[in-house]
Amino acid sequence: MNPAALFGRSRDGDPGLLPDPRLGSPMPWVIAIVIALTVIAAASGLGLRNAASRASADLNGGVTVQIISAAPAARNQQADAALALLGRTPGVAGAQRVAQDQLDTLLAPWLGTRPGDSIDDLPIPALIDVRLDGAATPDRVKALQDAIAAVAPAARVDAQAAWLTPVFRAIATLQWLAGGLIALLTLATIAAVVLAARNALAGQRETIEIVHMLGGTDAQIARVFQRTAAMEAAAGGTIGLIAGVVAIVVLSQQFSALGSGMVAGAVLGWSDWVLIAAIPLCGVVLAVLTARLTVLSALRRML
Amino acid sequence: MHEPDAEIVQFDNVGLRYGTGKEALTDISFTLYPGRFYFLTGASGAGKTSLLKLLYLAQRPSRGLIRMFGTDAITLPRERLPGFRRRLGVVFQDFRLVQHLSAFDNVALPLRVAGVAEREITKPVDEMLDWVGLGDRRQARPATLSGGEQQRVAIARAVIARPDMLVADEPTGNVDPDMALKLLRLFESLNRLGTTVVVATHDVHLIQKVPESLIMRLDKGRMSDPTGALRYPPRRAAPAADTVLSAAGRDAGGGPPLGFAAK
């Protein structure tokens, strides 16, 4: 792409007012860096939102009943009684006792799996995974606790979402952080374009004065700078988008390898990708508007 | 001499001061009428260029009133300035050509700025460049042109859109006498088509070549002959001047190409 071919000669009605008014050779690279960081920040924010939303949906109606009793027989008896009660309780969509081998698998990292070890003898609570047909509100959990207490005094009822409340809070904070980063990057783009446009204007001052004297309008002059800003932002935005997407793909592959259920939920949907693809376009619009306002504002100070 | 009713420019007690210095122009009052040919004379530093800057709206006066084309030029909103400037043709003393553009593109610039279609630009610009003797330098950049050639490009640019008023600051200072006469003929032709011409010059011989011209004289920032009544030199017989100018025209191969104006 040769900007001089566009701006040095008349083309598409452009009066060929100014020589290649490049806003500055670093501009596309600055835009590329900003766009890449924005893409990563936006993808992170969207991924976290998706993870939180999926986890929240999964846990929303989830309730865990723990039968905390050191005596295996009492534990099993109360667990069966609680299960039976839950099966009759309105609003309970399903209840299932977590199998012992699943518990063993969960506890293995902490308690060990050496031959000869037996964790059956440990006073591990019996767990019942309950699905309600709606949200596990504090009132419903309390009512369930009261009902179960009658048949299983050692039972403790917890909303599963409650366990992840601090995690959700952290995710919300990270989302705000991503939003803040995007806002800062937007300001950085504006500042970079303003500085570049002012420099370019200073370099073209004499030509601009001549064009003014010949009856050229501010809008005609500003258009030349807008086109340059658009071209440089488009070039930088494309590079930034590619770099950002590559970073997202690499990061997502590495997080997927963690095998964490929560992280697995941080998948970007097609609408998220559309949003991410729109970031360079927003960058171009922002650069063009900023260049226009900067140039018009400077030209207004000339006669 | 009967003056037309509608003046094209009216200055009334105009003063111009740069910064906090003394006034470069003081109490300037005069009226320019459409279709007239004016010379502005005065010694170096008398304020000719300052006065021309006010005329081509590159400077606002410090005081006084200026009306142009029937409108108060001092309170003219900035967004209306381009429209006014398109009615003016200006030959700057330092040419002020756009360095990155060729001679052709420099001459075409006023037409392009005015939004004239590209297909309507080539022929008149080529003809104008031929007329000023630069037909073979169309694609030359200003930096590669001599001072006289640059001046001719500047003049071609000033007249290409057939302005209502042509303001020229020492327009023949860098050209040989034959070319000076030829350019003067160009101004006269434009003038006959109705353009008001204002030429600032020291060159008495140039003034002598236009017997119908009116003279404004500046002396230390003041107008010493605002009405042009003190004509200098005394009026000469028109045929003599015509003979000289016609001879220049014949050498150039006919009249100037001013039939293209894009208004």
Interface residues (C-beta under 8 A of the other chain):
Chain A: G8 R9 S10 G13 P15 G16 L17 L18 P19 E206 T207 E209 I210 V211 H212 M213 L214 G215 G216 T217 D218 Q220 R300 L303
Chain B: Y56 L57 A58 Q59 R60 R78 E79 L81 P82 G83 R85 R86 L88 V90 F92 R96 L97 V98 Q99 H100 L101 D105 A108 L109 P110 R112 V113 A114 G115 E118 R157
